[in-house]
Amino acid sequence: MSTEAGSIYAYQIDKQGKALAIGWNEIRSWKPDNGYFWLVSRPDGEETRRWLQTESDLDPQVVNVLLSDDNRPHTVFNNEGTLIALRAVNQGQTGEDDDDLTCVNIWVDKSRIIVIRTRKILACDDVRNEIKEGNIPRDTGELFSRLIDRIMSRLGPFTSRIDHELDLLEDRILLSSTTGTSQQELSVMRHRIITARRFLVPQHGVLSSLYSDRAFWLSDPCKRQLREANSHINRAIEDINACREHAALLQDEIMARMDRSMNRTMKIVAVFTAFLMPVNAVTSLLGTNIEGIPGQAGTNTPYGFLFECLGLFCLMLISYFVFKRLKWFDED
């Protein structure tokens, strides 16, 4: 399909169950009598934008959602078809962002299914390979349910990988004497978990809404397959919740280690302070500018130093009773 081929492709499935790879000319001349077609594209494809906005006969609001790259999972029903926004993972694909949740917007009616995704997703490739091998869906509902099943089945390895990385991080935390690097890694992991949960929870509701009669293009067998796909989300949500609790426990362990390290430091400071306190008290008393200090020559008030000591002792007693009244000496 022009210079965008590879990431953008389309298939037409006729009423005899034969699939044919088509381009933009065939899409523009397509009619429902020819069967149905499946288009997979990107929101930044120029031909895709032009066709959706001027030739697809879709509602402008639907087109705007299809071309958006930051939708939360939701579904919109109307008389012509259904708009579904989902998130998918590319577990197993190379690259640093394999586990990023990719935005996938889908329009489905009886005669066409349009998939707009921000990045290439392996689930579409799986269905495409099945079509090439001759395993061709009979209608848009079967193709959609097959695609959803491939998307949701990848959530299990996705959550398992997060759990495995948390286990490795836990080992490093328990075996390491420092927590600075571990704290940073844990913050990144917690952000991934929070992001995944924010999208997976509403995605469960999206698939549940497709069981209703408003999804007229879905047959009963397809709805049963969607229920099975929805069970993958349930398990993924349970796993991601467990990962969140695991991360919280690791955070508590890091904080406990930091507290113990702080307590050791404060203990050293307290011992050093207590060691110097008697010396500091004696030097402070002997350094006062008052007569009567023992060993001082030429004093006219021999009891001045004694009065100072008695005054300080009284001040200590007053402080003791004040602290006692404030319950500063009571144990928690």
PALUMDREN-162469 format. One record per atom (N, C-alpha, C): residue in three letters; x, y, z. Coordinates in steps of 0.05 Angstrom, whole numbers, plus 5000, padded with zeros to 4 digits. Example, Ala and Ser with C-alpha at 12.3 -4.5 7.8 and 13.67 -1.06 7.14 Angstrom:
2
ALA526448865156;ALA524649105156;ALA526449345156;SER525749555142;SER527349795143;SER525850015157;
! end
This chain:
332
MET501749765000;MET500050005000;MET501850255000;SER502750334977;SER504450564973;SER507050544989;THR508150764997;THR510650765012;THR510250685041;GLU507850665050;GLU507250595078;GLU506950295082;ALA507350135061;ALA506949855062;ALA508849735083;GLY507949525096;GLY509449395117;GLY508249445144;SER507749695151;SER506349765175;SER503449825170;ILE502649865145;ILE499849905137;ILE499149695116;TYR497049545122;TYR496249335103;TYR493249295105;ALA492049165085;ALA489149115085;ALA488548865070;TYR486348725079;TYR485448485066;TYR482548505061;GLN481748405038;GLN478848375031;GLN478148085031;ILE476048025046;ILE475047745048;ILE472347735035;ASP472147585013;ASP469647574998;ASP467747375010;LYS465347354999;LYS463247185010;LYS463946885007;GLN465846824990;GLN466746544987;GLN468946475007;GLY469746665024;GLY471746605044;GLY474646635033;LYS474946775011;LYS477646805000;LYS478747085009;ALA481247085017;ALA482547335026;ALA484447435005;LEU484347695001;LEU486047824981;LEU487248074993;ALA489948094991;ALA491248345000;ALA490548564980;ILE489648794991;ILE488849014974;ILE490249274982;GLY490049474964;GLY491249734968;GLY489149944970;TRP490050194970;TRP488150414973;TRP486150434950;ASN486850364926;ASN485050374904;ASN482650184909;GLU483249944918;GLU481149754924;GLU479449834947;ILE480749964967;ILE479150054990;ILE477250274982;ARG478150454965;ARG476450674957;ARG474050574939;SER474550364924;SER472450264907;SER470850034920;TRP471449974945;TRP470149744958;TRP467249804963;LYS465649594962;LYS462749604968;LYS462049364986;PRO460049395003;PRO459349175021;PRO458648915006;ASP457748934981;ASP457148684966;ASP459648524960;ASN461948644962;ASN464448504957;ASN465448334981;GLY464048355003;GLY464848215027;GLY465548415048;TYR467648355064;TYR468548555084;TYR471548585081;PHE472648805092;PHE475448845091;PHE476548915119;TRP479148865122;TRP480648915147;TRP482949105140;LEU483049335153;LEU485149525149;LEU486749565175;VAL489349545174;VAL491149595196;VAL492949825189;SER493050035205;SER494550265198;SER495550415223;ARG496950635218;ARG497950805239;ARG496451075239;PRO496351215261;PRO494951475261;PRO496451695246;ASP499051645241;ASP500551855226;ASP500751795197;GLY499451585187;GLY499451535158;GLY497851735142;GLU499051865123;GLU497652085108;GLU495251975093;GLU495651755079;GLU493451635064;GLU491151545082;THR491951435105;THR489951355125;THR488251585134;ARG489651805142;ARG488152035151;ARG486352145130;ARG487352165106;ARG485652275084;ARG483252105079;TRP483651845079;TRP481351665073;TRP479351675096;LEU480251665121;LEU478451665144;LEU476851925145;GLN478152145139;GLN476852405142;GLN475052475119;THR475552375095;THR474052465072;THR472552245057;GLU473251995061;GLU472051785044;GLU470951545060;SER471351535086;SER470451305101;SER467551315109;ASP466251545107;ASP463451585116;ASP463051535146;LEU465251565161;LEU465051535190;LEU464451805203;ASP463251795226;ASP462652035241;ASP465352175248;PRO465552435245;PRO468052585252;PRO469052525280;GLN467252495299;GLN468152435326;GLN469452155327;VAL468351965313;VAL469551705311;VAL472351715299;VAL472551865277;VAL475151905264;VAL477252025283;ASN476352225298;ASN478252355317;ASN479252155337;VAL477551985347;VAL478351785367;VAL480251575354;LEU479551495330;LEU481251305316;LEU484051405312;LEU484351665306;LEU486951775300;LEU488351875325;SER487051855349;SER488351935373;SER490351725382;ASP492551815394;ASP494651625403;ASP494851615434;ASP492751715448;ASP492851705477;ASP490051665489;ASN488651465479;ASN485951405489;ASN486051215513;ARG484351265532;ARG483851075553;ARG481950865542;PRO482150615552;PRO480350405542;PRO477450475546;HIS475850475525;HIS473050525526;HIS471650415501;THR469050415501;THR467550325478;THR465250505473;VAL464550545447;VAL462350715439;VAL460650565419;PHE458150535424;PHE456250405406;PHE454650605390;ASN454150555365;ASN452150705350;ASN450750515330;ASN448950625315;ASN447350455297;ASN449050325275;GLU451250455267;GLU452850345245;GLU454950135254;GLY455950165278;GLY458049985287;GLY458950055316;THR461349965322;THR462350005349;THR465250105348;LEU465850295365;LEU468550395368;LEU469750295394;ILE472150175392;ILE473450055416;ILE476250165418;ALA476950265441;ALA479750355446;ALA480950165467;LEU483250055461;LEU484549855478;LEU487449925482;ARG488749765498;ARG491649765501;ARG492749485497;ALA495049475483;ALA496249215477;ALA499249225484;VAL500348985489;VAL503248965495;VAL504548795474;ASN507148845469;ASN508648695449;ASN510748515462;GLN509748345480;GLN511648175494;GLN513047995475;GLY515747995476;GLY517247825459;GLY518547975436;GLN517748215430;GLN518848365408;GLN521448505418;THR523448535401;THR525948655409;THR525548955413;GLY527349065430;GLY527149355434;GLY526949415464;GLU527549665471;GLU527449735500;GLU524649785510;ASP522749835491;ASP520049895500;ASP518049675494;ASP519049425496;ASP517349195490;ASP514749195506;ASP515049275532;ASP512849245550;ASP511049495552;ASP511649695535;ASP509949935535;ASP507249855524;LEU505149975536;LEU502449925528;LEU501850095503;THR501249965481;THR500750095456;THR497750155453;CYS497150395444;CYS494350475440;CYS493350345414;VAL491050205416;VAL489850075393;VAL486950165392;ASN486250295370;ASN483450395366;ASN482250225343;ILE479850125348;ILE478549945329;ILE475750045323;TRP475050045297;TRP472350085288;TRP471349825275;VAL469049735284;VAL467949485274;VAL465049525266;ASP464249435242;ASP461449405235;ASP461249145219;LYS459049105206;LYS458548855192;LYS460348815168;SER461349025156;SER462849005131;SER465749105132;ARG466649195154;ARG469449285156;ARG470349295184;ILE472949255188;ILE474249285213;ILE476849445209;ILE477049665223;ILE479249855219;ILE480849865245;VAL483349795244;VAL485149795267;VAL487250005263;ILE487350195282;ILE489350415281;ILE490950385307;ARG493550325304;ARG495250295328;ARG497650465325;THR498650565348;THR500950755348;THR503550615341;ARG503850355347;ARG506150205340;ARG505249935330;LYS507049795317;LYS506549525307;LYS505949345331;ILE503849185330;ILE503248995351;ILE503248715339;LEU504248535355;LEU504548255346;LEU501848115342;ALA499848195357;ALA497248065355;ALA496148095326;CYS496448325314;CYS495548365286;CYS497148185267;ASP499748165272;ASP501347985256;ASP500447695258;ASP499647615283;ASP498747345286;ASP496247285269;VAL494347465270;VAL491847425254;VAL492547445224;ARG494347625217;ARG495147645189;ARG496347385179;ASN498147265195;ASN499347015187;ASN497346795184;GLU495346795202;GLU493246585200;GLU491746615174;ILE491146865166;ILE489746915141;ILE491446815117;LYS494046875118;LYS495846785097;LYS495946475095;GLU495646345118;GLU495746055119;GLU493045925111;GLY491046095107;GLY488445995098;GLY486345975120;ASN487046045144;ASN485146045167;ASN483746315167;ILE481646345151;ILE480446605145;ILE477946635162;PRO477646855177;PRO475146905192;PRO472746945173;ARG470446855181;ARG468146865164;ARG466847145163;ASP467147305184;ASP466047565185;ASP467647745203;THR466847995205;THR468448185221;THR468348115251;GLY466148005260;GLY465947925288;GLY467947705295;GLU468247515278;GLU470247295283;GLU473047405281;LEU473647575262;LEU476247695260;LEU476947865285;PHE474948015294;PHE475348185318;PHE475848015343;SER474147815347;SER474547645371;SER477147505370;ARG478047425346;ARG480647285344;ARG482947485351;LEU482647725341;LEU484647935346;LEU484748005376;ILE482448035389;ILE482348095417;ILE483547865434;ASP483047615425;ASP484147395440;ASP487247395438;ARG488347465415;ARG491247485413;ARG492447715430;ILE490947935430;ILE491948165446;ILE491948095476;MET489747975486;MET489547925514;MET491247695524;SER491747505506;SER493447275514;SER496347355519;ARG497147595510;ARG499847685515;ARG500047835541;LEU497847875555;LEU497948015581;LEU499247835602;GLY498847575600;GLY499947395620;GLY503047405621;PRO504447375598;PRO507347405599;PRO508247685607;PHE506647885601;PHE507248155609;PHE507348185639;THR505348095653;THR505248115682;THR507347925695;SER507747695682;SER509747505693;SER512547625692;ARG513147775671;ARG515747905668;ARG516048115690;ILE514048275696;ILE514248465717;ILE514648335744;ASP513248115749;ASP513647965774;ASP516447855776;HIS517547755754;HIS520247645754;HIS522247865760;GLU521948095748;GLU523748325752;GLU523548415781;LEU521248405793;LEU520948475822;LEU522448265839;ASP522348015832;ASP523847805847;ASP526847855845;LEU527847925822;LEU530647985819;LEU531448235835;LEU529748435834;LEU530248675850;LEU530248615879;GLU528448445888;GLU528348375916;GLU530948235925;ASP532048065908;ASP534547935915;ASP536848135917;ARG536848335899;ARG538948535901;ARG538648705926;ILE536148765933;ILE535748925958;ILE536648775982;LEU536048515984;LEU536648356008;LEU539648306010;LEU541048285987;LEU543948225987;LEU545748465986;SER544648695980;SER546248935978;SER546149096004;SER548349236009;SER548549406033;SER547649686028;THR547249766003;THR546350035996;THR543650015983;THR542150235985;THR539350235974;THR538850455953;GLY540850615947;GLY540450835928;GLY539550745901;THR541050555888;THR540350455862;THR537750295862;SER537450135883;SER535049975885;SER532550145888;GLN532750365902;GLN530450545905;GLN529650665879;GLN531550735862;GLN530950845836;GLN529750635818;GLU530750385818;GLU529650175802;GLU526750105811;LEU526350105837;LEU523650045847;LEU521750265839;SER522550515839;SER520850735830;SER519950695801;VAL521850615784;VAL521150555756;VAL519150325754;MET519650115770;MET517849885769;MET515049965779;ARG514850115800;ARG512250195810;ARG510750375790;HIS512250535775;HIS510950705755;HIS509750525733;ARG511250315725;ARG510250125704;ARG507749985714;ILE507749905739;ILE505449755750;ILE503049935751;ILE503450185761;ILE501150375762;ILE500050425735;THR501750475715;THR500850525688;THR499350285677;ALA500350045681;ALA499049805670;ALA496249775683;ARG496049815709;ARG493549775723;ARG491549985714;ARG492450235709;ARG490650445701;ARG489250385675;PHE490550225657;PHE489350165632;PHE487949885632;LEU488949695648;LEU487849425647;LEU485149415660;VAL484749565682;VAL482149555696;VAL479849645679;PRO479949875666;PRO477749955648;PRO477549775623;GLN479749655615;GLN479649475592;GLN477849235597;HIS477849145622;HIS475948925629;HIS473049005625;GLY472449255632;GLY469649355628;GLY469049385598;VAL470949445582;VAL470549475553;VAL469649215541;LEU471049005547;LEU470248745536;LEU467648645547;SER467148705573;SER464548615584;SER462248745570;SER462548995562;SER460449145548;SER459749025521;LEU461648875509;LEU461248755483;LEU459548505484;TYR458948405508;TYR457148175510;TYR454248255504;SER453648515505;SER450848605502;SER449948575473;ASP447348605469;ASP446148585442;ASP446848825425;ARG447949035436;ARG448549275421;ARG450849215401;ALA452549015407;ALA454548935388;ALA453348735369;PHE451648835351;PHE450048675333;PHE451848515314;TRP454248595309;TRP455948465290;TRP457448225302;LEU456948175328;LEU458247945342;LEU456247715344;SER457147475336;SER455547235339;SER455947125367;ASP454246935375;ASP454546815401;ASP457246675405;PRO458246515385;PRO460946395389;PRO463046605393;CYS462846835379;CYS464847045382;CYS464747165410;LYS462247195420;LYS462047305448;LYS463147115468;ARG462946855463;ARG464146655482;ARG467146675481;GLN468246725457;GLN471146755455;GLN472047015469;LEU470447225468;LEU471047465482;LEU470947425512;ARG469147265522;ARG469047205550;ARG471647065559;GLU472646885542;GLU475146755548;GLU477446955548;ALA477347135528;ALA479447345527;ALA479347525552;ASN476847575561;ASN476547745585;ASN477647615610;SER477647345610;SER478847215633;SER481847255635;HIS483047295611;HIS485947365611;HIS486347635625;ILE484547825621;ILE484748085634;ILE484348055664;ASN482447885672;ASN481947845701;ASN484547745714;ARG485747545702;ARG488247435713;ARG490447645713;ALA490647805691;ALA492648005690;ALA492248215712;ILE489748295717;ILE489248485738;ILE489948375765;GLU489348125770;GLU490047995795;GLU493147995798;ASP494447925776;ASP497447915777;ASP498648195782;ILE497548395768;ILE498648665771;ILE498048765799;ASN495848695811;ASN495248775839;ASN497248635858;ALA497948385852;ALA499948245868;ALA502648375865;CYS503248455841;CYS505848595836;CYS505948865851;ARG503648995852;ARG503549255867;ARG504049215896;GLU502849005908;GLU503348945936;GLU506248855941;HIS507348705922;HIS510148625924;HIS511948865924;ALA511349055906;ALA513049295904;ALA512749465930;ALA510349465941;ALA509949615966;ALA511549495989;LEU511749225990;LEU513349096010;LEU516249156007;LEU517149155981;LEU519949225976;LEU520549515985;GLN518649695980;GLN518949965989;GLN519249986019;ASP517549826033;ASP517749816062;ASP520449716071;GLU521549516057;GLU524149406064;GLU526349606060;ILE526149756038;ILE528149966033;ILE528050186055;MET525550266062;MET525250466083;MET526250366110;ALA525750106116;ALA526749996141;ALA529849996141;ARG531049926118;ARG533949936117;ARG535050216121;MET533650406108;MET534550686111;MET534250776140;ASP532050696153;ASP531650766182;ASP533850636199;ARG534550386194;ARG536650256210;ARG539350396206;SER539850476181;SER542350626175;SER542350896190;MET540051026189;MET539851286204;MET540151246234;ASN538951026244;ASN539250976273;ASN542050926281;ARG543550776264;ARG546350726270;ARG547950986271;THR547351156251;THR548751416250;THR548151586275;MET545551596282;MET544751756305;MET545851636331;LYS546251376332;LYS547351246356;LYS550251336359;ILE551751336337;ILE554551426338;ILE554651716348;VAL552951886337;VAL552852166345;VAL552152196375;ALA550252036383;ALA549352046412;ALA551651956430;VAL553051746423;VAL555251646440;VAL557451856441;PHE558151976418;PHE560252176417;PHE559352416434;THR556852496432;THR555852716448;THR555952656478;ALA555052416485;ALA555152336514;ALA558052326524;PHE559952246507;PHE562652236515;PHE563852506521;LEU563052706505;LEU564052976510;LEU562453136530;MET560053046537;MET558353206554;MET559553276581;PRO560753076596;PRO561953156622;PRO564153356619;VAL565853306599;VAL568053496594;VAL566953776588;ASN564953786571;ASN563754036564;ASN562454176588;ALA561154026606;ALA559954136629;ALA561954256648;VAL564254116653;VAL566354216671;VAL567654466659;THR568354456634;THR569654686622;THR567754926621;SER565154876617;SER563255096617;SER563055236644;LEU563055066665;LEU562855186692;LEU565355336700;LEU567655216694;LEU570155346701;LEU570755586684;GLY569355606661;GLY569855836643;GLY568056066648;THR566356056669;THR564556276674;THR566056506687;ASN565156746682;ASN566356986693;ASN565157046720;ILE565856896741;ILE564756926768;ILE566856856789;GLU566556986812;GLU568456936833;GLU567756676848;GLY569756566862;GLY569256336878;GLY569956076864;ILE571056086840;ILE571755836826;ILE574055716841;PRO574055446847;PRO576255316861;PRO578855366847;GLY580855446863;GLY583555496852;GLY583855776842;GLN581755936844;GLN582056216834;GLN583256396855;ALA585156556849;ALA586556726868;ALA585256996870;GLY585357116893;GLY584457396897;GLY581457426895;THR579857236904;THR576957256902;THR575857386927;ASN573857556923;ASN572457686946;ASN569857556953;THR568757386934;THR566257256939;THR566756956936;PRO567656826958;PRO568456546955;PRO566056356949;TYR563656446955;TYR561356266950;TYR559856316924;GLY560856486907;GLY559456546882;GLY559256306864;PHE561356156862;PHE561255916845;PHE559355706856;LEU559255686883;LEU557455496895;LEU554555576889;PHE553955826891;PHE551255926885;PHE550455866856;GLU552455896838;GLU551855846810;GLU551155546806;CYS552655376819;CYS552155086816;CYS549455016828;LEU548755136851;LEU546055076862;LEU543855186844;GLY544255416832;GLY542255516813;GLY541855346789;LEU544055236778;LEU543855056755;LEU542454796763;PHE543054696787;PHE541754456797;PHE538754496799;CYS537954726810;CYS535054786812;CYS533754806784;LEU535254926766;LEU534154936738;LEU533754666726;MET535654486732;MET535354206723;MET532954076735;LEU532454116761;LEU530054006773;LEU527554106761;ILE527454366757;ILE525054486744;ILE524554366717;SER526754336701;SER526554216674;SER525553936676;TYR526453786696;TYR525653506699;TYR522653486703;PHE521553656722;PHE518753636728;PHE517053736704;VAL518053926689;VAL516654016665;VAL516453796644;PHE518753666639;PHE518853446620;PHE517053206629;LYS517053166656;LYS515452946667;LYS512553006663;ARG511753256666;ARG508953336662;ARG508153306633;LEU510053366615;LEU509553336587;LEU509753046577;LYS510352866596;LYS510552576590;LYS512752516569;TRP514852666570;TRP517052616552;TRP518652366559;PHE518452286585;PHE519952046594;PHE518351786591;ASP515751816584;ASP514051576582;ASP514751416556;GLU514651156558;GLU515150986534;GLU512650966518;ASP512950946492;ASP510650926474;ASP509350646477;
! end
